[in-house]
Amino acid sequence: MKNFAAQVVELAFVRDRIERGSRDPRDVAMQTEEAYAVMAARARAAPILQALAGYRASLSG
């Protein structure tokens, strides 16, 4: 799960650089690599993410 979160942050930083005007081909290539890394990390974290998707906090009254 930590790896998935870290990959999402890395992808966000790369996309931010591109959105701010970076035209460096290395940034575009890095975005592609980071996107694939996020997909791989999500696949590894899928069971945990599915468990969290079904989580409901108890309502205390």
PDB file of N, CA, C, O and CB in Angstrom:
ATOM      1  N   MET A   1       0.825  -1.190   0.000  1.00  0.00           N
ATOM      2  CA  MET A   1       0.000   0.000   0.000  1.00  0.00           C
ATOM      3  C   MET A   1       0.874   1.260   0.000  1.00  0.00           C
ATOM      4  O   MET A   1       0.565   2.225  -0.699  1.00  0.00           O
ATOM      5  CB  MET A   1      -0.941  -0.005   1.212  1.00  0.00           C
ATOM      6  N   LYS A   2       1.957   1.256   0.775  1.00  0.00           N
ATOM      7  CA  LYS A   2       2.853   2.419   0.804  1.00  0.00           C
ATOM      8  C   LYS A   2       3.474   2.651  -0.568  1.00  0.00           C
ATOM      9  O   LYS A   2       3.636   3.792  -1.001  1.00  0.00           O
ATOM     10  CB  LYS A   2       3.960   2.229   1.863  1.00  0.00           C
ATOM     11  N   ASN A   3       3.819   1.566  -1.245  1.00  0.00           N
ATOM     12  CA  ASN A   3       4.419   1.683  -2.575  1.00  0.00           C
ATOM     13  C   ASN A   3       3.433   2.324  -3.549  1.00  0.00           C
ATOM     14  O   ASN A   3       3.822   3.161  -4.363  1.00  0.00           O
ATOM     15  CB  ASN A   3       4.863   0.300  -3.095  1.00  0.00           C
ATOM     16  N   PHE A   4       2.174   1.938  -3.470  1.00  0.00           N
ATOM     17  CA  PHE A   4       1.149   2.505  -4.341  1.00  0.00           C
ATOM     18  C   PHE A   4       1.029   4.007  -4.106  1.00  0.00           C
ATOM     19  O   PHE A   4       1.002   4.786  -5.058  1.00  0.00           O
ATOM     20  CB  PHE A   4      -0.208   1.814  -4.106  1.00  0.00           C
ATOM     21  N   ALA A   5       0.956   4.409  -2.849  1.00  0.00           N
ATOM     22  CA  ALA A   5       0.844   5.834  -2.523  1.00  0.00           C
ATOM     23  C   ALA A   5       2.065   6.604  -3.010  1.00  0.00           C
ATOM     24  O   ALA A   5       1.936   7.707  -3.541  1.00  0.00           O
ATOM     25  CB  ALA A   5       0.671   6.027  -1.009  1.00  0.00           C
ATOM     26  N   ALA A   6       3.239   6.032  -2.832  1.00  0.00           N
ATOM     27  CA  ALA A   6       4.472   6.695  -3.276  1.00  0.00           C
ATOM     28  C   ALA A   6       4.489   6.857  -4.794  1.00  0.00           C
ATOM     29  O   ALA A   6       4.916   7.895  -5.298  1.00  0.00           O
ATOM     30  CB  ALA A   6       5.708   5.899  -2.817  1.00  0.00           C
ATOM     31  N   GLN A   7       4.032   5.846  -5.523  1.00  0.00           N
ATOM     32  CA  GLN A   7       4.013   5.924  -6.987  1.00  0.00           C
ATOM     33  C   GLN A   7       3.030   6.987  -7.463  1.00  0.00           C
ATOM     34  O   GLN A   7       3.294   7.692  -8.437  1.00  0.00           O
ATOM     35  CB  GLN A   7       3.649   4.559  -7.594  1.00  0.00           C
ATOM     36  N   VAL A   8       1.897   7.101  -6.775  1.00  0.00           N
ATOM     37  CA  VAL A   8       0.913   8.120  -7.144  1.00  0.00           C
ATOM     38  C   VAL A   8       1.504   9.515  -6.954  1.00  0.00           C
ATOM     39  O   VAL A   8       1.306  10.397  -7.790  1.00  0.00           O
ATOM     40  CB  VAL A   8      -0.379   7.962  -6.305  1.00  0.00           C
ATOM     41  N   VAL A   9       2.226   9.713  -5.857  1.00  0.00           N
ATOM     42  CA  VAL A   9       2.860  11.010  -5.597  1.00  0.00           C
ATOM     43  C   VAL A   9       3.909  11.317  -6.663  1.00  0.00           C
ATOM     44  O   VAL A   9       3.969  12.438  -7.169  1.00  0.00           O
ATOM     45  CB  VAL A   9       3.506  11.028  -4.195  1.00  0.00           C
ATOM     46  N   GLU A  10       4.729  10.334  -7.004  1.00  0.00           N
ATOM     47  CA  GLU A  10       5.753  10.540  -8.038  1.00  0.00           C
ATOM     48  C   GLU A  10       5.113  10.928  -9.369  1.00  0.00           C
ATOM     49  O   GLU A  10       5.588  11.834 -10.054  1.00  0.00           O
ATOM     50  CB  GLU A  10       6.606   9.267  -8.214  1.00  0.00           C
ATOM     51  N   LEU A  11       4.038  10.241  -9.728  1.00  0.00           N
ATOM     52  CA  LEU A  11       3.346  10.561 -10.978  1.00  0.00           C
ATOM     53  C   LEU A  11       2.782  11.981 -10.929  1.00  0.00           C
ATOM     54  O   LEU A  11       2.838  12.705 -11.923  1.00  0.00           O
ATOM     55  CB  LEU A  11       2.214   9.545 -11.246  1.00  0.00           C
ATOM     56  N   ALA A  12       2.248  12.374  -9.792  1.00  0.00           N
ATOM     57  CA  ALA A  12       1.704  13.729  -9.653  1.00  0.00           C
ATOM     58  C   ALA A  12       2.784  14.784  -9.848  1.00  0.00           C
ATOM     59  O   ALA A  12       2.543  15.804 -10.493  1.00  0.00           O
ATOM     60  CB  ALA A  12       1.050  13.903  -8.281  1.00  0.00           C
ATOM     61  N   PHE A  13       3.975  14.550  -9.297  1.00  0.00           N
ATOM     62  CA  PHE A  13       5.069  15.507  -9.463  1.00  0.00           C
ATOM     63  C   PHE A  13       5.479  15.627 -10.929  1.00  0.00           C
ATOM     64  O   PHE A  13       5.716  16.730 -11.423  1.00  0.00           O
ATOM     65  CB  PHE A  13       6.274  15.091  -8.613  1.00  0.00           C
ATOM     66  N   VAL A  14       5.562  14.503 -11.615  1.00  0.00           N
ATOM     67  CA  VAL A  14       5.956  14.533 -13.028  1.00  0.00           C
ATOM     68  C   VAL A  14       4.896  15.260 -13.852  1.00  0.00           C
ATOM     69  O   VAL A  14       5.226  16.090 -14.699  1.00  0.00           O
ATOM     70  CB  VAL A  14       6.168  13.094 -13.569  1.00  0.00           C
ATOM     71  N   ARG A  15       3.639  14.954 -13.607  1.00  0.00           N
ATOM     72  CA  ARG A  15       2.566  15.612 -14.361  1.00  0.00           C
ATOM     73  C   ARG A  15       2.533  17.109 -14.075  1.00  0.00           C
ATOM     74  O   ARG A  15       2.247  17.911 -14.964  1.00  0.00           O
ATOM     75  CB  ARG A  15       1.206  14.983 -14.019  1.00  0.00           C
ATOM     76  N   ASP A  16       2.825  17.483 -12.829  1.00  0.00           N
ATOM     77  CA  ASP A  16       2.863  18.898 -12.484  1.00  0.00           C
ATOM     78  C   ASP A  16       3.950  19.623 -13.270  1.00  0.00           C
ATOM     79  O   ASP A  16       3.725  20.725 -13.771  1.00  0.00           O
ATOM     80  CB  ASP A  16       3.092  19.073 -10.983  1.00  0.00           C
ATOM     81  N   ARG A  17       5.128  19.009 -13.381  1.00  0.00           N
ATOM     82  CA  ARG A  17       6.214  19.619 -14.158  1.00  0.00           C
ATOM     83  C   ARG A  17       5.794  19.814 -15.611  1.00  0.00           C
ATOM     84  O   ARG A  17       6.076  20.850 -16.213  1.00  0.00           O
ATOM     85  CB  ARG A  17       7.485  18.751 -14.088  1.00  0.00           C
ATOM     86  N   ILE A  18       5.121  18.814 -16.165  1.00  0.00           N
ATOM     87  CA  ILE A  18       4.681  18.910 -17.560  1.00  0.00           C
ATOM     88  C   ILE A  18       3.618  19.999 -17.709  1.00  0.00           C
ATOM     89  O   ILE A  18       3.655  20.779 -18.661  1.00  0.00           O
ATOM     90  CB  ILE A  18       4.128  17.549 -18.052  1.00  0.00           C
ATOM     91  N   GLU A  19       2.671  20.052 -16.769  1.00  0.00           N
ATOM     92  CA  GLU A  19       1.616  21.064 -16.835  1.00  0.00           C
ATOM     93  C   GLU A  19       2.166  22.476 -16.674  1.00  0.00           C
ATOM     94  O   GLU A  19       1.582  23.431 -17.185  1.00  0.00           O
ATOM     95  CB  GLU A  19       0.569  20.796 -15.767  1.00  0.00           C
ATOM     96  N   ARG A  20       3.276  22.612 -15.972  1.00  0.00           N
ATOM     97  CA  ARG A  20       3.887  23.932 -15.775  1.00  0.00           C
ATOM     98  C   ARG A  20       4.764  24.342 -16.952  1.00  0.00           C
ATOM     99  O   ARG A  20       5.404  25.392 -16.914  1.00  0.00           O
ATOM    100  CB  ARG A  20       4.712  23.939 -14.498  1.00  0.00           C
ATOM    101  N   GLY A  21       4.794  23.525 -17.987  1.00  0.00           N
ATOM    102  CA  GLY A  21       5.461  23.939 -19.204  1.00  0.00           C
ATOM    103  C   GLY A  21       6.713  23.182 -19.578  1.00  0.00           C
ATOM    104  O   GLY A  21       7.358  23.528 -20.568  1.00  0.00           O
ATOM    105  N   SER A  22       7.079  22.171 -18.833  1.00  0.00           N
ATOM    106  CA  SER A  22       8.272  21.403 -19.187  1.00  0.00           C
ATOM    107  C   SER A  22       8.034  20.672 -20.502  1.00  0.00           C
ATOM    108  O   SER A  22       7.047  19.951 -20.652  1.00  0.00           O
ATOM    109  CB  SER A  22       8.641  20.400 -18.063  1.00  0.00           C
ATOM    110  N   ARG A  23       8.927  20.858 -21.432  1.00  0.00           N
ATOM    111  CA  ARG A  23       8.821  20.179 -22.724  1.00  0.00           C
ATOM    112  C   ARG A  23       9.979  19.205 -22.907  1.00  0.00           C
ATOM    113  O   ARG A  23      10.264  18.755 -24.017  1.00  0.00           O
ATOM    114  CB  ARG A  23       8.795  21.203 -23.878  1.00  0.00           C
ATOM    115  N   ASP A  24      10.630  18.894 -21.814  1.00  0.00           N
ATOM    116  CA  ASP A  24      11.762  17.971 -21.854  1.00  0.00           C
ATOM    117  C   ASP A  24      11.240  16.568 -22.174  1.00  0.00           C
ATOM    118  O   ASP A  24      10.376  16.065 -21.456  1.00  0.00           O
ATOM    119  CB  ASP A  24      12.547  17.981 -20.499  1.00  0.00           C
ATOM    120  N   PRO A  25      11.735  15.932 -23.218  1.00  0.00           N
ATOM    121  CA  PRO A  25      11.282  14.578 -23.563  1.00  0.00           C
ATOM    122  C   PRO A  25      11.495  13.582 -22.423  1.00  0.00           C
ATOM    123  O   PRO A  25      10.781  12.584 -22.328  1.00  0.00           O
ATOM    124  CB  PRO A  25      12.009  14.090 -24.807  1.00  0.00           C
ATOM    125  N   ARG A  26      12.468  13.848 -21.566  1.00  0.00           N
ATOM    126  CA  ARG A  26      12.695  12.950 -20.422  1.00  0.00           C
ATOM    127  C   ARG A  26      11.523  12.988 -19.453  1.00  0.00           C
ATOM    128  O   ARG A  26      11.190  11.968 -18.850  1.00  0.00           O
ATOM    129  CB  ARG A  26      13.990  13.329 -19.689  1.00  0.00           C
ATOM    130  N   ASP A  27      10.886  14.163 -19.292  1.00  0.00           N
ATOM    131  CA  ASP A  27       9.723  14.255 -18.412  1.00  0.00           C
ATOM    132  C   ASP A  27       8.543  13.472 -18.978  1.00  0.00           C
ATOM    133  O   ASP A  27       7.819  12.808 -18.236  1.00  0.00           O
ATOM    134  CB  ASP A  27       9.330  15.719 -18.199  1.00  0.00           C
ATOM    135  N   VAL A  28       8.352  13.551 -20.287  1.00  0.00           N
ATOM    136  CA  VAL A  28       7.264  12.801 -20.923  1.00  0.00           C
ATOM    137  C   VAL A  28       7.517  11.302 -20.781  1.00  0.00           C
ATOM    138  O   VAL A  28       6.597  10.539 -20.486  1.00  0.00           O
ATOM    139  CB  VAL A  28       7.127  13.189 -22.422  1.00  0.00           C
ATOM    140  N   ALA A  29       8.762  10.885 -20.990  1.00  0.00           N
ATOM    141  CA  ALA A  29       9.105   9.468 -20.828  1.00  0.00           C
ATOM    142  C   ALA A  29       8.929   9.042 -19.376  1.00  0.00           C
ATOM    143  O   ALA A  29       8.464   7.937 -19.097  1.00  0.00           O
ATOM    144  CB  ALA A  29      10.554   9.201 -21.292  1.00  0.00           C
ATOM    145  N   MET A  30       9.308   9.932 -18.445  1.00  0.00           N
ATOM    146  CA  MET A  30       9.160   9.612 -17.025  1.00  0.00           C
ATOM    147  C   MET A  30       7.689   9.489 -16.648  1.00  0.00           C
ATOM    148  O   MET A  30       7.328   8.659 -15.815  1.00  0.00           O
ATOM    149  CB  MET A  30       9.839  10.681 -16.159  1.00  0.00           C
ATOM    150  N   GLN A  31       6.827  10.323 -17.266  1.00  0.00           N
ATOM    151  CA  GLN A  31       5.399  10.226 -16.990  1.00  0.00           C
ATOM    152  C   GLN A  31       4.874   8.856 -17.401  1.00  0.00           C
ATOM    153  O   GLN A  31       4.095   8.241 -16.674  1.00  0.00           O
ATOM    154  CB  GLN A  31       4.628  11.339 -17.720  1.00  0.00           C
ATOM    155  N   THR A  32       5.296   8.384 -18.557  1.00  0.00           N
ATOM    156  CA  THR A  32       4.871   7.065 -19.023  1.00  0.00           C
ATOM    157  C   THR A  32       5.347   5.982 -18.069  1.00  0.00           C
ATOM    158  O   THR A  32       4.581   5.089 -17.707  1.00  0.00           O
ATOM    159  CB  THR A  32       5.398   6.794 -20.437  1.00  0.00           C
ATOM    160  N   GLU A  33       6.610   6.056 -17.661  1.00  0.00           N
ATOM    161  CA  GLU A  33       7.154   5.066 -16.728  1.00  0.00           C
ATOM    162  C   GLU A  33       6.414   5.097 -15.401  1.00  0.00           C
ATOM    163  O   GLU A  33       6.084   4.049 -14.846  1.00  0.00           O
ATOM    164  CB  GLU A  33       8.645   5.311 -16.499  1.00  0.00           C
ATOM    165  N   GLU A  34       6.152   6.295 -14.891  1.00  0.00           N
ATOM    166  CA  GLU A  34       5.457   6.417 -13.607  1.00  0.00           C
ATOM    167  C   GLU A  34       4.019   5.916 -13.713  1.00  0.00           C
ATOM    168  O   GLU A  34       3.509   5.314 -12.768  1.00  0.00           O
ATOM    169  CB  GLU A  34       5.472   7.876 -13.127  1.00  0.00           C
ATOM    170  N   ALA A  35       3.357   6.153 -14.843  1.00  0.00           N
ATOM    171  CA  ALA A  35       1.990   5.664 -15.016  1.00  0.00           C
ATOM    172  C   ALA A  35       1.954   4.139 -14.987  1.00  0.00           C
ATOM    173  O   ALA A  35       1.073   3.545 -14.366  1.00  0.00           O
ATOM    174  CB  ALA A  35       1.394   6.184 -16.336  1.00  0.00           C
ATOM    175  N   TYR A  36       2.912   3.510 -15.658  1.00  0.00           N
ATOM    176  CA  TYR A  36       2.985   2.046 -15.606  1.00  0.00           C
ATOM    177  C   TYR A  36       3.328   1.561 -14.203  1.00  0.00           C
ATOM    178  O   TYR A  36       2.826   0.525 -13.767  1.00  0.00           O
ATOM    179  CB  TYR A  36       4.024   1.527 -16.608  1.00  0.00           C
ATOM    180  N   ALA A  37       4.171   2.291 -13.498  1.00  0.00           N
ATOM    181  CA  ALA A  37       4.527   1.916 -12.127  1.00  0.00           C
ATOM    182  C   ALA A  37       3.314   2.017 -11.205  1.00  0.00           C
ATOM    183  O   ALA A  37       3.141   1.184 -10.315  1.00  0.00           O
ATOM    184  CB  ALA A  37       5.667   2.809 -11.601  1.00  0.00           C
ATOM    185  N   VAL A  38       2.473   3.031 -11.413  1.00  0.00           N
ATOM    186  CA  VAL A  38       1.250   3.164 -10.614  1.00  0.00           C
ATOM    187  C   VAL A  38       0.317   1.992 -10.890  1.00  0.00           C
ATOM    188  O   VAL A  38      -0.266   1.427  -9.965  1.00  0.00           O
ATOM    189  CB  VAL A  38       0.536   4.504 -10.919  1.00  0.00           C
ATOM    190  N   MET A  39       0.177   1.626 -12.159  1.00  0.00           N
ATOM    191  CA  MET A  39      -0.691   0.484 -12.492  1.00  0.00           C
ATOM    192  C   MET A  39      -0.177  -0.798 -11.846  1.00  0.00           C
ATOM    193  O   MET A  39      -0.967  -1.590 -11.332  1.00  0.00           O
ATOM    194  CB  MET A  39      -0.783   0.302 -14.021  1.00  0.00           C
ATOM    195  N   ALA A  40       1.127  -1.010 -11.865  1.00  0.00           N
ATOM    196  CA  ALA A  40       1.701  -2.213 -11.259  1.00  0.00           C
ATOM    197  C   ALA A  40       1.530  -2.192  -9.744  1.00  0.00           C
ATOM    198  O   ALA A  40       1.190  -3.211  -9.142  1.00  0.00           O
ATOM    199  CB  ALA A  40       3.189  -2.341 -11.622  1.00  0.00           C
ATOM    200  N   ALA A  41       1.763  -1.047  -9.131  1.00  0.00           N
ATOM    201  CA  ALA A  41       1.612  -0.941  -7.676  1.00  0.00           C
ATOM    202  C   ALA A  41       0.157  -1.136  -7.273  1.00  0.00           C
ATOM    203  O   ALA A  41      -0.127  -1.740  -6.239  1.00  0.00           O
ATOM    204  CB  ALA A  41       2.123   0.423  -7.173  1.00  0.00           C
ATOM    205  N   ARG A  42      -0.763  -0.627  -8.084  1.00  0.00           N
ATOM    206  CA  ARG A  42      -2.182  -0.809  -7.775  1.00  0.00           C
ATOM    207  C   ARG A  42      -2.575  -2.277  -7.877  1.00  0.00           C
ATOM    208  O   ARG A  42      -3.355  -2.774  -7.065  1.00  0.00           O
ATOM    209  CB  ARG A  42      -3.050   0.038  -8.716  1.00  0.00           C
ATOM    210  N   ALA A  43      -2.044  -2.956  -8.855  1.00  0.00           N
ATOM    211  CA  ALA A  43      -2.347  -4.381  -8.998  1.00  0.00           C
ATOM    212  C   ALA A  43      -1.862  -5.157  -7.777  1.00  0.00           C
ATOM    213  O   ALA A  43      -2.541  -6.069  -7.306  1.00  0.00           O
ATOM    214  CB  ALA A  43      -1.702  -4.947 -10.278  1.00  0.00           C
ATOM    215  N   ARG A  44      -0.684  -4.793  -7.265  1.00  0.00           N
ATOM    216  CA  ARG A  44      -0.168  -5.473  -6.070  1.00  0.00           C
ATOM    217  C   ARG A  44      -0.982  -5.121  -4.830  1.00  0.00           C
ATOM    218  O   ARG A  44      -1.121  -5.943  -3.924  1.00  0.00           O
ATOM    219  CB  ARG A  44       1.301  -5.111  -5.844  1.00  0.00           C
ATOM    220  N   ALA A  45      -1.518  -3.905  -4.785  1.00  0.00           N
ATOM    221  CA  ALA A  45      -2.263  -3.449  -3.614  1.00  0.00           C
ATOM    222  C   ALA A  45      -3.760  -3.711  -3.734  1.00  0.00           C
ATOM    223  O   ALA A  45      -4.515  -3.335  -2.838  1.00  0.00           O
ATOM    224  CB  ALA A  45      -2.023  -1.974  -3.396  1.00  0.00           C
ATOM    225  N   ALA A  46      -4.204  -4.335  -4.802  1.00  0.00           N
ATOM    226  CA  ALA A  46      -5.635  -4.514  -5.060  1.00  0.00           C
ATOM    227  C   ALA A  46      -6.395  -5.136  -3.892  1.00  0.00           C
ATOM    228  O   ALA A  46      -7.461  -4.630  -3.543  1.00  0.00           O
ATOM    229  CB  ALA A  46      -5.823  -5.368  -6.279  1.00  0.00           C
ATOM    230  N   PRO A  47      -5.902  -6.208  -3.270  1.00  0.00           N
ATOM    231  CA  PRO A  47      -6.670  -6.777  -2.156  1.00  0.00           C
ATOM    232  C   PRO A  47      -6.864  -5.787  -1.004  1.00  0.00           C
ATOM    233  O   PRO A  47      -7.936  -5.730  -0.402  1.00  0.00           O
ATOM    234  CB  PRO A  47      -5.977  -8.026  -1.639  1.00  0.00           C
ATOM    235  N   ILE A  48      -5.841  -5.022  -0.708  1.00  0.00           N
ATOM    236  CA  ILE A  48      -5.943  -4.041   0.375  1.00  0.00           C
ATOM    237  C   ILE A  48      -6.908  -2.932  -0.016  1.00  0.00           C
ATOM    238  O   ILE A  48      -7.733  -2.508   0.794  1.00  0.00           O
ATOM    239  CB  ILE A  48      -4.556  -3.450   0.715  1.00  0.00           C
ATOM    240  N   LEU A  49      -6.808  -2.461  -1.255  1.00  0.00           N
ATOM    241  CA  LEU A  49      -7.695  -1.393  -1.714  1.00  0.00           C
ATOM    242  C   LEU A  49      -9.150  -1.848  -1.731  1.00  0.00           C
ATOM    243  O   LEU A  49     -10.046  -1.070  -1.403  1.00  0.00           O
ATOM    244  CB  LEU A  49      -7.279  -0.921  -3.107  1.00  0.00           C
ATOM    245  N   GLN A  50      -9.392  -3.096  -2.108  1.00  0.00           N
ATOM    246  CA  GLN A  50     -10.762  -3.612  -2.101  1.00  0.00           C
ATOM    247  C   GLN A  50     -11.303  -3.683  -0.679  1.00  0.00           C
ATOM    248  O   GLN A  50     -12.471  -3.377  -0.440  1.00  0.00           O
ATOM    249  CB  GLN A  50     -10.822  -4.999  -2.760  1.00  0.00           C
ATOM    250  N   ALA A  51     -10.460  -4.085   0.261  1.00  0.00           N
ATOM    251  CA  ALA A  51     -10.893  -4.134   1.657  1.00  0.00           C
ATOM    252  C   ALA A  51     -11.216  -2.730   2.162  1.00  0.00           C
ATOM    253  O   ALA A  51     -12.200  -2.537   2.876  1.00  0.00           O
ATOM    254  CB  ALA A  51      -9.806  -4.786   2.540  1.00  0.00           C
ATOM    255  N   LEU A  52     -10.398  -1.757   1.796  1.00  0.00           N
ATOM    256  CA  LEU A  52     -10.654  -0.381   2.222  1.00  0.00           C
ATOM    257  C   LEU A  52     -11.904   0.187   1.565  1.00  0.00           C
ATOM    258  O   LEU A  52     -12.600   1.001   2.171  1.00  0.00           O
ATOM    259  CB  LEU A  52      -9.456   0.502   1.903  1.00  0.00           C
ATOM    260  N   ALA A  53     -12.196  -0.221   0.353  1.00  0.00           N
ATOM    261  CA  ALA A  53     -13.381   0.275  -0.346  1.00  0.00           C
ATOM    262  C   ALA A  53     -14.658  -0.153   0.368  1.00  0.00           C
ATOM    263  O   ALA A  53     -15.667   0.548   0.307  1.00  0.00           O
ATOM    264  CB  ALA A  53     -13.396  -0.223  -1.793  1.00  0.00           C
ATOM    265  N   GLY A  54     -14.621  -1.292   1.040  1.00  0.00           N
ATOM    266  CA  GLY A  54     -15.787  -1.773   1.759  1.00  0.00           C
ATOM    267  C   GLY A  54     -15.841  -1.316   3.200  1.00  0.00           C
ATOM    268  O   GLY A  54     -16.780  -1.658   3.919  1.00  0.00           O
ATOM    269  N   TYR A  55     -14.853  -0.548   3.640  1.00  0.00           N
ATOM    270  CA  TYR A  55     -14.787  -0.100   5.030  1.00  0.00           C
ATOM    271  C   TYR A  55     -15.840   0.959   5.303  1.00  0.00           C
ATOM    272  O   TYR A  55     -16.017   1.890   4.517  1.00  0.00           O
ATOM    273  CB  TYR A  55     -13.394   0.446   5.357  1.00  0.00           C
ATOM    274  N   ARG A  56     -16.527   0.814   6.402  1.00  0.00           N
ATOM    275  CA  ARG A  56     -17.499   1.815   6.846  1.00  0.00           C
ATOM    276  C   ARG A  56     -17.190   2.141   8.301  1.00  0.00           C
ATOM    277  O   ARG A  56     -17.151   1.253   9.153  1.00  0.00           O
ATOM    278  CB  ARG A  56     -18.983   1.303   6.675  1.00  0.00           C
ATOM    279  N   ALA A  57     -16.975   3.397   8.571  1.00  0.00           N
ATOM    280  CA  ALA A  57     -16.715   3.823   9.947  1.00  0.00           C
ATOM    281  C   ALA A  57     -17.999   3.668  10.750  1.00  0.00           C
ATOM    282  O   ALA A  57     -19.096   3.927  10.254  1.00  0.00           O
ATOM    283  CB  ALA A  57     -16.197   5.300  10.000  1.00  0.00           C
ATOM    284  N   SER A  58     -17.843   3.245  11.982  1.00  0.00           N
ATOM    285  CA  SER A  58     -19.026   3.091  12.825  1.00  0.00           C
ATOM    286  C   SER A  58     -19.494   4.471  13.274  1.00  0.00           C
ATOM    287  O   SER A  58     -18.691   5.357  13.569  1.00  0.00           O
ATOM    288  CB  SER A  58     -18.728   2.175  14.054  1.00  0.00           C
ATOM    289  N   LEU A  59     -20.784   4.623  13.317  1.00  0.00           N
ATOM    290  CA  LEU A  59     -21.364   5.889  13.757  1.00  0.00           C
ATOM    291  C   LEU A  59     -21.617   5.804  15.250  1.00  0.00           C
ATOM    292  O   LEU A  59     -22.383   4.960  15.716  1.00  0.00           O
ATOM    293  CB  LEU A  59     -22.679   6.214  12.984  1.00  0.00           C
ATOM    294  N   SER A  60     -20.978   6.671  15.981  1.00  0.00           N
ATOM    295  CA  SER A  60     -21.218   6.686  17.427  1.00  0.00           C
ATOM    296  C   SER A  60     -22.142   7.851  17.733  1.00  0.00           C
ATOM    297  O   SER A  60     -21.985   8.943  17.186  1.00  0.00           O
ATOM    298  CB  SER A  60     -19.876   6.800  18.238  1.00  0.00           C
ATOM    299  N   GLY A  61     -23.074   7.618  18.582  1.00  0.00           N
ATOM    300  CA  GLY A  61     -24.059   8.655  18.805  1.00  0.00           C
ATOM    301  C   GLY A  61     -24.207   9.009  20.165  1.00  0.00           C
ATOM    302  O   GLY A  61     -25.014   9.880  20.491  1.00  0.00           O
TER     303      GLY A  61
END
